[in-house]
Structure formats: C-alpha cells, structure tokens
Amino acid sequence: MPVVTALRATRRGGVALHVDAEYVCVVSEALVARWRLFKGRELTDDDLAEIRASASAERITGDAYRLLGHRARSREELRRRLLAKQHEPGAVDELLERLTAEGFIDDAAFARSYTADKRRLAGWGDARIRRGLRELGVPSADADEALGVQDEGDELERALALLRRRGVPKAPLDAARRRALQALLRRGFSSASAHAAVRIWAEHPRDVPN
C-alpha cells in the first residue's frame, strides 16, 4: 500500500507530496488537512488518484482566477492560456463551463468592454476591433452586438475626431490627406469612413482647434 514519505513546503505556499520516496504533486494545506496527510500515512491507489485529481483541480482553478484577476478575458483566450500551462483539455473545458455559469466568463460583456475601450482609448475603427475580437475567439454574434453599440457617435465622427486632434492639415495638402487616410485605415476604419473624414478635415480646416 502506498505510504506518504514526505510533505515539503514549497516557495509558493503549497506542499509537495512524496509517496514511497517519489514526488507525486503539490497540494494545498487545505487538501493536506482534508486527507489528514502526514508522514507514514497509508493510502490506497484510489486515494492517491483522488488526491491527484483534487490537486489538479486546485491548480487549474488558481491559474484561471489569477488570469482573470489581471484583466477580463474571453472564454477562448482563457482556454488557450490554461492549455499553455499544460492543463488537461477536459479539465480546462469543465472549469470553463463552471466559470461561465458563475458569471466569471461572459463573452458578450467582454466584447462590449473591449469595443468601448478600443474606440475610446485606442482610437480603433470597427474593422480592427472586429479583427481583435476574432483573434480572441469571441463569437461573431457577440462581436456584432458589441460593434452595433456606438458610445461616442458613429465611425465617421470618431475618425474625424482623431484627425482634428492632428491639427490643421499642413501643406502640401495632398500629402497630408494621404498620410491621414493611411493612418485611419491602419486603425481599422472603413474605407468609406476614412475617406469621408479626410475630406471633411481637409475642406473645413477652420473647424479644427488650434
């Protein structure tokens, strides 16, 4: 029968469990107390399997909460990060289901927040925002809903606001228009919105603050 041969504290506050002089896994102090683990404690094979499973669940849950504590994430982004930490795919998917049910993961809310931040803080156009949401694995329906909500006017007004912050167009005007158009397109504004904003910006320089 397997026997606990060592319980060693780790730098991160866990306890390294050794059975029959071999390292098994890191467990929490709560798990040590629950299983009444001590040197010399005999365990069945089923006990050991259950302890491993519980320790794995603790690690994956802790990793998920740390990632979500840093910033909000889409379900797919969190899944990728947890898999990158070598957690089992089945365990990851099971945890994601629970976190979604508990409201810790909400792709629709994430998409709305991401869209608002990129519009307001980064000055991105809708095409670039949509691309970013797609890369993060946000479902198309959630992205469509988020992009349909305008927080400070439509895309043309946001593009024009960006150009007005550049100041009055400088000569030669054609070169200034070209640079402005390229800047808007890089930020993901649609071609129609970018061209319209550049035209208004160039034709009405008096509307631009000094």
Backbone hydrogen bonds in HBPLUS format (Angstrom, degrees):
<---DONOR---> <-ACCEPTOR-->    atom                        ^
c    i                          cat <-CA-CA->   ^        H-A-AA   ^      H-
h    n   atom  resd res      DA  || num        DHA   H-A  angle D-A-AA Bond
n    s   type  num  typ     dist DA aas  dist angle  dist       angle   num
A0043-LEU N   A0002-PRO O   2.81 MM  41  5.30 167.0  1.83 153.1 154.6     1
A0020-ASP N   A0003-VAL O   2.84 MM  17  5.54 154.1  1.91 171.7 166.2     2
A0004-VAL N   A0041-ARG O   2.84 MM  37  5.26 165.8  1.86 152.0 155.9     3
A0040-GLY N   A0004-VAL O   2.72 MM  36  5.21 168.2  1.74 146.1 150.4     4
A0005-THR N   A0018-HIS O   2.85 MM  13  5.59 157.9  1.90 136.1 143.3     5
A0006-ALA N   A0018-HIS O   3.38 MM  12  4.96 151.1  2.47 132.0 126.6     6
A0018-HIS N   A0006-ALA O   2.94 MM  12  4.96 156.3  2.00 158.2 151.6     7
A0008-ARG N   A0016-ALA O   3.01 MM   8  4.96 160.8  2.05 137.6 141.0     8
A0016-ALA N   A0008-ARG O   2.64 MM   8  4.96 169.9  1.65 151.9 148.6     9
A0010-THR N   A0014-GLY O   2.93 MM   4  5.20 159.9  1.97 136.1 134.9    10
A0013-GLY N   A0010-THR O   3.24 MM   3  5.51 162.0  2.27 112.7 113.5    11
A0015-VAL N   A0027-VAL O   2.77 MM  12  5.23 146.8  1.88 155.7 165.5    12
A0027-VAL N   A0015-VAL O   2.78 MM  12  5.23 166.1  1.80 149.6 150.1    13
A0017-LEU N   A0025-CYS O   2.80 MM   8  5.55 173.9  1.80 170.3 170.1    14
A0024-VAL N   A0017-LEU O   2.76 MM   7  5.58 159.8  1.80 169.4 164.0    15
A0019-VAL N   A0022-GLU O   2.79 MM   3  5.30 148.6  1.89 159.4 152.6    16
A0022-GLU N   A0019-VAL O   3.00 MM   3  5.30 154.0  2.06 109.1 117.4    17
A0031-LEU N   A0028-SER O   3.12 MM   3  5.14 120.7  2.48  93.4 107.5    18
A0032-VAL N   A0028-SER O   3.01 MM   4  6.38 151.4  2.10 145.3 153.7    19
A0033-ALA N   A0029-GLU O   2.93 MM   4  6.20 156.8  1.98 146.3 151.9    20
A0034-ARG N   A0030-ALA O   2.86 MM   4  6.06 157.3  1.91 144.8 151.7    21
A0035-TRP N   A0031-LEU O   3.00 MM   4  6.08 160.1  2.04 146.7 150.9    22
A0036-ARG N   A0032-VAL O   2.85 MM   4  5.66 107.5  2.38 131.5 148.9    23
A0037-LEU N   A0032-VAL O   2.95 MM   5  5.10 161.0  1.99 143.4 149.3    24
A0036-ARG N   A0033-ALA O   3.17 MM   3  4.81 147.4  2.28  91.9 101.7    25
A0041-ARG N   A0038-PHE O   2.94 MM   3  5.47 160.3  1.98 139.9 140.4    26
A0048-LEU N   A0044-THR O   3.03 MM   4  6.33 163.0  2.06 152.5 155.8    27
A0049-ALA N   A0045-ASP O   2.99 MM   4  6.22 154.5  2.05 145.0 152.0    28
A0050-GLU N   A0046-ASP O   2.97 MM   4  6.17 155.8  2.03 148.0 154.2    29
A0051-ILE N   A0047-ASP O   2.88 MM   4  6.16 153.9  1.95 152.2 160.1    30
A0052-ARG N   A0048-LEU O   2.98 MM   4  6.19 160.8  2.02 147.8 152.6    31
A0053-ALA N   A0049-ALA O   3.05 MM   4  6.27 159.8  2.09 144.5 149.8    32
A0054-SER N   A0050-GLU O   2.92 MM   4  6.12 159.2  1.97 148.0 153.5    33
A0055-ALA N   A0051-ILE O   2.89 MM   4  6.05 160.3  1.92 151.9 157.4    34
A0056-SER N   A0052-ARG O   2.91 MM   4  6.12 156.2  1.96 149.5 156.2    35
A0057-ALA N   A0053-ALA O   2.97 MM   4  6.20 155.4  2.03 145.5 152.1    36
A0058-GLU N   A0054-SER O   2.94 MM   4  6.21 151.8  2.02 145.7 153.4    37
A0059-ARG N   A0055-ALA O   3.01 MM   4  6.27 158.3  2.05 148.2 153.5    38
A0060-ILE N   A0056-SER O   3.01 MM   4  6.24 171.8  2.02 156.8 158.2    39
A0061-THR N   A0057-ALA O   3.02 MM   4  6.03 158.3  2.07 143.7 150.1    40
A0062-GLY N   A0058-GLU O   2.92 MM   4  6.03 160.1  1.96 146.8 152.8    41
A0063-ASP N   A0059-ARG O   2.89 MM   4  6.12 161.1  1.93 152.6 157.7    42
A0064-ALA N   A0060-ILE O   2.97 MM   4  6.13 156.3  2.03 142.8 149.3    43
A0065-TYR N   A0061-THR O   2.99 MM   4  6.23 164.6  2.02 154.1 157.3    44
A0066-ARG N   A0062-GLY O   3.01 MM   4  6.18 153.8  2.08 146.7 154.1    45
A0067-LEU N   A0063-ASP O   3.02 MM   4  6.23 159.2  2.07 148.4 153.7    46
A0068-LEU N   A0064-ALA O   2.94 MM   4  6.17 160.7  1.98 151.7 157.2    47
A0069-GLY N   A0065-TYR O   2.79 MM   4  5.81 137.7  1.97 137.6 149.4    48
A0070-HIS N   A0066-ARG O   3.19 MM   4  6.40 134.7  2.40 139.1 148.7    49
A0078-LEU N   A0074-SER O   3.03 MM   4  6.23 165.9  2.05 153.1 156.7    50
A0079-ARG N   A0075-ARG O   2.95 MM   4  6.17 153.3  2.02 144.8 152.9    51
A0080-ARG N   A0076-GLU O   2.95 MM   4  6.21 160.7  1.99 150.5 154.5    52
A0081-ARG N   A0077-GLU O   3.02 MM   4  6.30 160.4  2.06 151.0 156.1    53
A0082-LEU N   A0078-LEU O   2.98 MM   4  6.19 159.3  2.03 152.0 157.1    54
A0083-LEU N   A0079-ARG O   2.94 MM   4  6.15 158.8  1.99 152.5 158.4    55
A0084-ALA N   A0080-ARG O   2.94 MM   4  6.11 146.8  2.05 143.0 152.4    56
A0085-LYS N   A0082-LEU O   3.08 MM   3  5.13 140.7  2.25  96.2 107.6    57
A0087-HIS N   A0082-LEU O   3.45 MM   5  6.09 163.0  2.48 149.4 148.9    58
A0086-GLN N   A0083-LEU O   2.90 MM   3  5.14 150.1  1.99 114.1 116.1    59
A0091-ALA N   A0088-GLU O   3.07 MM   3  5.31 116.1  2.49 104.6 119.5    60
A0092-VAL N   A0088-GLU O   2.92 MM   4  6.18 155.6  1.98 157.2 165.3    61
A0093-ASP N   A0089-PRO O   2.94 MM   4  6.16 168.5  1.95 156.1 157.9    62
A0094-GLU N   A0090-GLY O   3.04 MM   4  6.19 154.2  2.10 142.7 150.1    63
A0095-LEU N   A0091-ALA O   3.00 MM   4  6.18 157.9  2.05 145.1 150.6    64
A0096-LEU N   A0092-VAL O   2.90 MM   4  6.17 160.0  1.94 154.4 160.3    65
A0097-GLU N   A0093-ASP O   3.05 MM   4  6.25 151.4  2.14 144.2 150.7    66
A0098-ARG N   A0094-GLU O   3.23 MM   4  6.56 155.8  2.30 142.8 148.7    67
A0099-LEU N   A0095-LEU O   2.84 MM   4  6.14 164.2  1.87 159.3 163.7    68
A0100-THR N   A0096-LEU O   2.90 MM   4  5.96 150.7  1.99 143.4 151.1    69
A0101-ALA N   A0097-GLU O   2.99 MM   4  6.19 161.1  2.03 146.1 151.3    70
A0102-GLU N   A0098-ARG O   2.93 MM   4  6.14 144.2  2.06 145.4 155.6    71
A0104-PHE N   A0099-LEU O   2.84 MM   5  5.11 135.0  2.04 160.6 160.6    72
A0105-ILE N   A0099-LEU O   3.33 MM   6  5.80 142.3  2.49 119.2 116.3    73
A0103-GLY N   A0100-THR O   3.08 MM   3  5.10 154.8  2.15 101.3 109.2    74
A0110-PHE N   A0106-ASP O   2.86 MM   4  6.07 161.1  1.90 156.9 163.4    75
A0111-ALA N   A0107-ASP O   2.87 MM   4  5.97 157.8  1.92 144.1 149.6    76
A0112-ARG N   A0108-ALA O   3.11 MM   4  6.39 155.1  2.17 145.2 151.4    77
A0113-SER N   A0109-ALA O   3.01 MM   4  6.24 165.6  2.03 153.2 156.7    78
A0114-TYR N   A0110-PHE O   2.84 MM   4  5.96 167.9  1.86 156.3 160.2    79
A0115-THR N   A0111-ALA O   2.94 MM   4  5.96 162.0  1.97 144.8 150.0    80
A0116-ALA N   A0112-ARG O   3.01 MM   4  6.15 166.9  2.03 148.9 152.6    81
A0117-ASP N   A0113-SER O   2.96 MM   4  6.11 165.0  1.98 152.6 156.9    82
A0118-LYS N   A0114-TYR O   2.96 MM   4  6.10 165.1  1.98 151.6 155.8    83
A0119-ARG N   A0115-THR O   2.97 MM   4  6.08 152.7  2.04 148.9 156.3    84
A0120-ARG N   A0116-ALA O   2.93 MM   4  5.99 169.4  1.94 150.8 154.3    85
A0121-LEU N   A0117-ASP O   2.73 MM   4  5.41 156.8  1.78 145.5 153.6    86
A0123-GLY N   A0118-LYS O   2.89 MM   5  6.02 106.5  2.44 137.9 157.1    87
A0124-TRP N   A0118-LYS O   2.92 MM   6  5.51 171.3  1.93 143.4 142.9    88
A0125-GLY N   A0187-ARG O   2.69 MM  62  5.58 174.3  1.69 134.4 135.9    89
A0129-ILE N   A0125-GLY O   3.07 MM   4  6.34 158.8  2.12 152.0 158.8    90
A0130-ARG N   A0126-ASP O   2.83 MM   4  5.97 162.8  1.85 150.4 154.9    91
A0127-ALA N   A0188-GLY O   2.96 MM  61  4.71 133.2  2.19 162.0 151.3    92
A0131-ARG N   A0127-ALA O   3.01 MM   4  6.21 154.2  2.08 141.5 148.6    93
A0132-GLY N   A0128-ARG O   2.91 MM   4  6.17 155.1  1.98 146.5 153.2    94
A0133-LEU N   A0129-ILE O   2.90 MM   4  6.21 159.4  1.94 155.1 160.3    95
A0134-ARG N   A0130-ARG O   2.90 MM   4  6.11 155.2  1.96 146.7 153.9    96
A0135-GLU N   A0131-ARG O   2.97 MM   4  6.20 155.7  2.03 147.8 154.0    97
A0136-LEU N   A0132-GLY O   3.13 MM   4  6.37 136.3  2.33 138.7 150.0    98
A0136-LEU N   A0133-LEU O   3.16 MM   3  5.08 128.5  2.44  92.2 105.8    99
A0138-VAL N   A0133-LEU O   3.00 MM   5  5.41 162.6  2.03 157.9 152.5   100
A0137-GLY N   A0134-ARG O   2.99 MM   3  5.07 158.8  2.03 105.6 111.1   101
A0142-ASP N   A0139-PRO O   3.08 MM   3  5.46 121.4  2.44 106.7 120.1   102
A0143-ALA N   A0139-PRO O   3.07 MM   4  6.41 156.6  2.13 153.3 160.7   103
A0144-ASP N   A0140-SER O   2.80 MM   4  6.00 162.6  1.83 156.3 160.8   104
A0145-GLU N   A0141-ALA O   3.06 MM   4  6.22 159.1  2.10 142.8 148.2   105
A0146-ALA N   A0142-ASP O   3.03 MM   4  6.20 161.5  2.06 145.0 150.0   106
A0147-LEU N   A0143-ALA O   2.91 MM   4  6.06 164.8  1.94 155.6 159.6   107
A0148-GLY N   A0144-ASP O   3.04 MM   4  6.10 127.1  2.33 137.8 150.6   108
A0148-GLY N   A0145-GLU O   3.24 MM   3  5.18 137.3  2.44  93.1 105.0   109
A0149-VAL N   A0146-ALA O   3.19 MM   3  5.56 161.8  2.22 108.8 114.5   110
A0158-ARG N   A0154-ASP O   3.13 MM   4  6.47 154.1  2.20 150.8 158.7   111
A0159-ALA N   A0155-GLU O   2.88 MM   4  6.08 156.6  1.93 151.2 157.7   112
A0160-LEU N   A0156-LEU O   2.87 MM   4  6.07 160.7  1.91 151.6 157.2   113
A0161-ALA N   A0157-GLU O   2.93 MM   4  6.06 150.5  2.01 140.2 148.2   114
A0162-LEU N   A0158-ARG O   3.14 MM   4  6.39 150.7  2.23 141.6 148.2   115
A0163-LEU N   A0159-ALA O   3.12 MM   4  6.48 158.2  2.17 148.7 154.1   116
A0164-ARG N   A0160-LEU O   2.90 MM   4  6.12 156.9  1.95 151.6 158.2   117
A0165-ARG N   A0161-ALA O   3.22 MM   4  6.42 137.4  2.41 137.3 147.1   118
A0165-ARG N   A0162-LEU O   3.20 MM   3  5.30 131.6  2.45  95.5 108.1   119
A0166-ARG N   A0163-LEU O   2.86 MM   3  5.16 145.7  1.98 105.0 116.1   120
A0167-GLY N   A0164-ARG O   3.14 MM   3  5.35 153.6  2.21 102.2 110.2   121
A0176-ALA N   A0172-PRO O   3.14 MM   4  6.44 155.2  2.21 149.8 157.4   122
A0177-ARG N   A0173-LEU O   2.85 MM   4  6.09 158.7  1.90 156.3 161.7   123
A0178-ARG N   A0174-ASP O   2.97 MM   4  6.16 156.6  2.03 144.1 150.8   124
A0179-ARG N   A0175-ALA O   2.95 MM   4  6.17 162.0  1.99 149.2 153.5   125
A0180-ALA N   A0176-ALA O   2.97 MM   4  6.11 158.5  2.02 145.1 151.4   126
A0181-LEU N   A0177-ARG O   2.87 MM   4  6.06 159.5  1.92 150.3 155.8   127
A0182-GLN N   A0178-ARG O   3.00 MM   4  6.20 164.1  2.02 149.8 153.9   128
A0183-ALA N   A0179-ARG O   2.97 MM   4  6.16 152.8  2.05 144.7 152.3   129
A0184-LEU N   A0180-ALA O   3.05 MM   4  6.34 156.5  2.11 149.1 154.4   130
A0185-LEU N   A0181-LEU O   2.97 MM   4  6.22 163.2  2.00 154.2 159.0   131
A0186-ARG N   A0182-GLN O   2.95 MM   4  6.10 153.6  2.02 145.8 152.8   132
A0187-ARG N   A0183-ALA O   3.22 MM   4  6.45 140.2  2.39 136.4 146.2   133
A0187-ARG N   A0184-LEU O   3.10 MM   3  5.12 125.2  2.42  94.1 108.3   134
A0189-PHE N   A0184-LEU O   3.15 MM   5  5.66 166.9  2.16 151.3 147.3   135
A0188-GLY N   A0185-LEU O   3.02 MM   3  5.11 155.4  2.08 102.1 109.7   136
A0194-ALA N   A0190-SER O   2.87 MM   4  6.02 164.8  1.90 157.0 161.8   137
A0195-HIS N   A0191-SER O   2.93 MM   4  6.04 169.4  1.95 152.0 154.8   138
A0196-ALA N   A0192-ALA O   3.03 MM   4  6.12 162.3  2.06 147.0 152.5   139
A0197-ALA N   A0193-SER O   2.90 MM   4  5.99 160.3  1.94 148.3 153.9   140
A0198-VAL N   A0194-ALA O   2.99 MM   4  6.16 162.7  2.02 151.3 155.8   141
A0199-ARG N   A0195-HIS O   3.00 MM   4  6.16 157.5  2.05 146.5 152.8   142
A0200-ILE N   A0196-ALA O   3.03 MM   4  6.28 167.0  2.05 152.8 155.5   143
A0201-TRP N   A0197-ALA O   2.89 MM   4  6.00 163.9  1.92 150.2 155.5   144
A0202-ALA N   A0198-VAL O   2.90 MM   4  6.00 156.2  1.96 148.0 153.8   145
A0203-GLU N   A0199-ARG O   2.89 MM   4  5.95 152.7  1.96 148.8 156.6   146
A0204-HIS N   A0200-ILE O   2.98 MM   4  5.82 137.1  2.17 146.7 153.9   147
A0207-ASP N   A0204-HIS O   3.02 MM   3  5.73 158.6  2.07 119.4 125.8   148
A0208-VAL N   A0205-PRO O   3.04 MM   3  5.34 161.3  2.08 109.0 114.9   149
